[in-house]
């Protein structure tokens, strides 16, 4: 893990997911305290993953709960950009929509559906 990594707990409260160095997602079984096999999210710009569903290469990832695969990926600017989602804290609502803000270039906020389609996006960047 890194010094600023966040974590998420599965809905059944059995796993804690976290971001790790070099482009990996990890998980700990909260009952047995054992680590799951980590998932390498992408290799275009391996770096620290700051949140369990966010990669620092300009991508948002949706991964299988058992960390066996990436379900979908979205690039903020269409191509990888280093550390786009630093310190971003994503969330999911009761309709399974995913919300996140890219803190670098243009400060764009996104809403995704469960299949990774962008439902809405907007920028509050003023250039100040």
C-alpha positions, 0 to 999 in steps of 0.5 A: 500500500502507499501512504495515501491509499484508500480502501473499500469494504465489500457489501457483504463485509468479507473483503477490504480492497485497497490500491497498491504500488505498481498498478495493483489492486489488493484485497484482504479477507476480513475473516481469515486475515489473508491476502487475495491474489492481487490484480495488475490493473494495467501496464501503460503507466504502472504507478501507485493506485490511490483508491481501490477502483482508481488507477493513477494512469488516467483510468477508472477501473471496474474490477471483479470482486474476486480480483480475477479481471477488469470488467471495464476501464475508462480513460479521463482524456481518452489516453493515459495521463499520469496521476489523474485521480490522485486524492479522488474519493469515488462513490457508488449510489443505490442505483449502482452509478459510479461517481468520480472527479479527475483532479487533473486536467480540467477537474472533470466529474463523471457519472458512470453506469454499471457497464462503464458508460458515461452518463454525465460529465462536467467541468468546474475548472476556471483556470484560476 
